Amino acid sequence: MGCSPGATGPATPRPAGNASAVASWTHVSEHPRGNYVACQTSIGGRFVREFTHGAVGALPPTGDPVVFDLLNVFRYDGDGRLAEEWIQTDNRSVLRQLGAVGR
C-alpha cells in the first residue's frame, strides 16, 4: 500500500498540457494508518510555458516559482486493493501564483 511508487524525487517532464508548464520536482510524504494512507504531495517548479486549461483563459509564462500542494487519502480493502480515494487541492492558490488574480 502507498502513494505512487517512486514519486519522491525529480518529476518526469511531460511534453504537453499544463503539468509541463511548471513541473520540475515532486515530493510525497506518506502516513499509513491501518487500511488508510494519507499522502501530502508538493509539485513545484517555474512557470515557463503558457497555461491554457484554466477557467480564466490562457496565462502567459512569468518564470516565477510555483508550488502545487495536494492531499490524497487512499482506503485499501482487505486484499490490499485500492477501494476509495479522496483528493484535496487548492486551485485558487495555484492560479494566484500563475498571475490570475483579478481575472
C-alpha positions as CSV (number, residue, x, y, z in Angstrom):
1,M,0.0,0.0,0.0
2,G,1.1,3.6,-0.5
3,C,1.2,6.5,-2.8
4,S,2.7,6.4,-6.3
5,P,5.9,4.2,-6.2
6,G,8.9,6.3,-6.9
7,A,7.0,9.6,-6.7
8,T,9.6,11.2,-4.5
9,G,12.4,12.9,-6.4
10,P,12.6,14.5,-9.8
11,A,9.4,14.6,-11.8
12,T,9.4,13.2,-15.3
13,P,8.7,16.2,-17.7
14,R,5.5,15.9,-19.7
15,P,5.6,17.1,-23.3
16,A,2.2,18.8,-23.4
17,G,-0.5,20.1,-21.1
18,N,-0.4,22.3,-18.1
19,A,1.7,20.0,-16.0
20,S,4.7,20.7,-18.3
21,A,4.2,24.4,-17.6
22,V,5.5,24.1,-14.1
23,A,6.6,20.6,-13.0
24,S,10.3,20.2,-12.1
25,W,10.2,18.4,-8.8
26,T,7.7,16.3,-6.7
27,H,7.8,15.4,-3.0
28,V,5.5,12.9,-1.4
29,S,5.1,12.2,2.3
30,E,3.2,9.1,3.3
31,H,1.3,8.5,6.5
32,P,-0.2,5.0,6.8
33,R,-2.9,4.1,9.3
34,G,-4.5,0.6,9.0
35,N,-6.2,0.4,5.6
36,Y,-5.7,4.1,5.0
37,V,-2.8,6.0,3.6
38,A,-2.6,9.8,3.6
39,C,-0.2,11.4,1.1
40,Q,0.8,15.0,1.1
41,T,2.3,15.9,-2.3
42,S,4.1,19.1,-3.4
43,I,4.8,19.7,-7.1
44,G,7.0,22.7,-7.8
45,G,9.0,24.4,-10.5
46,R,9.0,27.6,-12.5
47,F,6.1,28.8,-14.7
48,V,7.8,28.6,-18.1
49,R,5.1,27.6,-20.6
50,E,1.7,29.1,-21.3
51,F,-1.1,27.8,-19.0
52,T,-4.1,27.1,-21.3
53,H,-6.7,24.9,-19.5
54,G,-7.9,27.3,-16.7
55,A,-11.3,28.9,-16.3
56,V,-9.6,32.3,-16.5
57,G,-8.3,31.8,-20.0
58,A,-4.7,31.5,-21.2
59,L,-2.0,32.8,-18.9
60,P,1.5,33.7,-20.3
61,P,4.6,32.3,-18.5
62,T,6.3,34.6,-15.9
63,G,9.3,32.5,-14.9
64,D,8.1,32.7,-11.3
65,P,8.3,29.8,-8.9
66,V,5.0,27.8,-8.5
67,V,4.1,25.2,-5.9
68,F,1.0,23.0,-6.2
69,D,0.1,21.2,-3.0
70,L,-2.4,18.3,-2.7
71,L,-3.6,15.8,-0.2
72,N,-4.7,12.3,-1.1
73,V,-6.3,9.8,1.2
74,F,-6.5,6.2,0.0
75,R,-8.5,3.4,1.5
76,Y,-7.5,-0.2,0.7
77,D,-9.7,-3.3,1.0
78,G,-8.8,-6.5,2.9
79,D,-6.9,-7.8,-0.2
80,G,-4.7,-4.7,-0.4
81,R,-6.6,-3.2,-3.5
82,L,-7.4,0.4,-3.7
83,A,-11.1,0.8,-2.7
84,E,-11.5,4.6,-2.4
85,E,-9.5,7.8,-2.9
86,W,-10.2,11.4,-1.7
87,I,-8.2,14.3,-3.2
88,Q,-8.0,17.9,-1.8
89,T,-6.3,20.6,-3.9
90,D,-6.0,24.4,-3.7
91,N,-6.5,25.6,-7.3
92,R,-7.1,29.2,-6.2
93,S,-3.6,29.3,-4.8
94,V,-2.1,27.9,-8.0
95,L,-4.0,30.4,-10.1
96,R,-2.8,33.2,-7.9
97,Q,0.8,32.1,-8.3
98,L,0.3,32.0,-12.1
99,G,-0.9,35.6,-12.1
100,A,-4.6,35.1,-12.5
101,V,-5.5,37.5,-9.7
102,G,-8.3,39.8,-10.7
103,R,-9.2,37.8,-13.8
